[in-house]
């Protein structure tokens, strides 16, 4: 059986020092009918020069572009516009794929006639610590609510499904991948899970989620909460808002809001008043205790 072509899209921003790792992992893929699209996104270092060097070495495999609109979602959409593959592998410039990643997930997708394969991954931190992260949940709605449907680099996406929902939302500053997954599911995309660990995500302690900018952190929190409210409304519209899913949404919202309690307590209290998530007392005690211990560290 002829396998469909896969386009790997890497948004590149000031990644000259480490982009080699991601590109090399693509070149080592078991599947051979691929193309690699590198999209420079306003880099100020030697990223574009590195991209040109790789294209010169692999002219039949690699195409390079420049996208002036800021942000990885804009760069991914730019790559998607020019992608020739039936399937899309988005790969962040600091992550890497194991050789069997794309082939294995493509086999799963074709067997199930799926539109998205959500995968688990291995996290590697700056301090050398590693952690296997189980990002997948067999219950698709619960997985969506709890951010357990993979992450950008660990998933495989059908190109037509992505284009049907106009790709990534370039206006969002966070929660972009779960917003995309939500819109895909609303549009009847079939999502399946892959429990294999075939993606390595390099997690920086300087990432946006570790920011000390309170305005950014409030926006991150609001994006997370607002997406769950949209999911709740969609489930209610479908008459699928079961008590269990409603409790899952409320617990997620409460947990996320409370995780910022020590940074901006007044804002947290105002959000709790507005959204009033219904959470069992033992969950509240457990979450507050966890936050207290976290503050002591």
Secondary structure, 3 states (H helix, E strand, C coil): CCCCCEEEEEEECCCCCCHHHHHHHHHCCCCCCEEEEEEECCCCCCHHHHHHHHHHHCCCCEEEEECCCCCHHHHHHHHHHHCCCCEEEECCCCCEECCCHHHHHHHHHHHHCCCEEEEEEEEEECCCCEEEECCECCCHHHHHHCCCECCCCCCEEEHHHHHHCCCCCCCCCCCHHHHHHHHHHHCCCCEEEEEEEEEEEEECCCCHHHCCCHHHHHHHHHHHHHHHHHHHHHHHHCCCCCHHHHHHHHHHHHHHHHCCCCCCHHHHHHHHHHHCCCCCHHHHHHHHHHHHHHHHC
